[in-house]
Amino acid sequence: MSDVFIRVCTNLRQAADQPSCAARGSGEILQALQRLAAGSGVAVEQSPCMGHCEHGPVVRTGPGGAFYHGITPAQLPALWTDVEKLAAK
């Protein structure tokens, strides 16, 4: 799975009235994915803004994977299943 990656947007917009992934809990998502991926060879990385602030937290898998919008900790097992399928290609 060494070519497979997960990127989590951790951008924080400074204006309180502007949505951002960090303000919506992307740090927690990043840490949970790092724990989930430990020892798997999947790279879990923080990412700058992906341009989907209104729909955060945003996670992208790759190569050739998908964007996940509004991801919650409860959705991480399903996301991980998708990552395993991506790695099997």
C-alpha positions in Angstrom: 0.0 0.0 0.0 3.0 2.3 -0.1 1.7 4.4 -3.1 -1.7 5.0 -1.4 -2.2 8.2 0.5 -4.8 9.9 2.6 -4.7 13.7 2.8 -6.7 15.6 5.4 -7.3 19.3 5.0 -6.2 21.1 8.1 -6.7 24.7 6.9 -8.1 27.2 9.4 -9.6 30.4 8.0 -9.1 33.3 10.3 -12.5 34.9 10.0 -15.0 33.2 12.4 -17.8 33.5 9.8 -15.9 31.6 7.2 -16.1 27.8 7.3 -12.9 25.7 7.4 -11.9 22.1 7.8 -9.8 22.8 11.0 -12.7 24.6 12.6 -14.9 21.5 11.9 -12.6 19.0 13.5 -10.2 17.9 10.8 -7.3 17.6 13.4 -9.3 14.8 15.2 -9.9 13.1 11.8 -6.2 13.4 10.9 -5.1 11.8 14.2 -7.7 9.0 14.0 -6.6 8.2 10.4 -2.9 8.2 11.5 -3.8 5.6 14.2 -5.8 3.6 11.8 -3.1 3.5 9.2 -0.2 2.8 11.5 2.0 0.0 10.1 -0.1 -0.3 6.9 2.2 1.6 4.6 -0.5 4.1 3.8 0.7 7.7 4.0 -1.6 9.9 6.1 -0.7 13.6 5.5 -2.1 16.9 6.4 -3.0 19.1 3.5 -3.5 22.7 2.8 -6.9 24.0 1.6 -8.5 21.8 -1.1 -11.1 24.5 -1.9 -14.1 22.7 -0.4 -14.3 24.7 2.8 -18.0 24.8 3.0 -18.1 21.0 3.0 -15.4 20.2 5.5 -13.7 18.4 6.9 -12.4 17.2 3.6 -10.3 14.1 3.0 -8.8 12.9 -0.3 -7.5 9.5 -1.0 -5.2 8.5 -3.8 -3.8 8.0 -6.2 -7.0 8.1 -8.2 -9.2 8.0 -5.2 -12.1 10.2 -4.0 -12.9 13.3 -2.1 -14.8 12.8 1.2 -16.8 15.8 2.4 -18.1 16.4 5.9 -16.3 13.3 7.2 -16.9 12.3 10.8 -15.0 9.9 13.1 -18.0 7.4 12.7 -17.3 7.3 8.9 -13.6 6.4 9.1 -14.0 2.6 9.1 -15.9 2.9 5.7 -13.3 5.3 4.4 -10.6 2.8 5.4 -12.4 0.0 3.5 -12.3 2.3 0.4 -8.6 2.8 0.9 -7.9 -0.9 1.1 -9.9 -1.4 -2.1 -7.8 1.4 -3.7 -4.6 -0.3 -2.6 -5.7 -3.6 -4.1 -6.0 -2.2 -7.6 
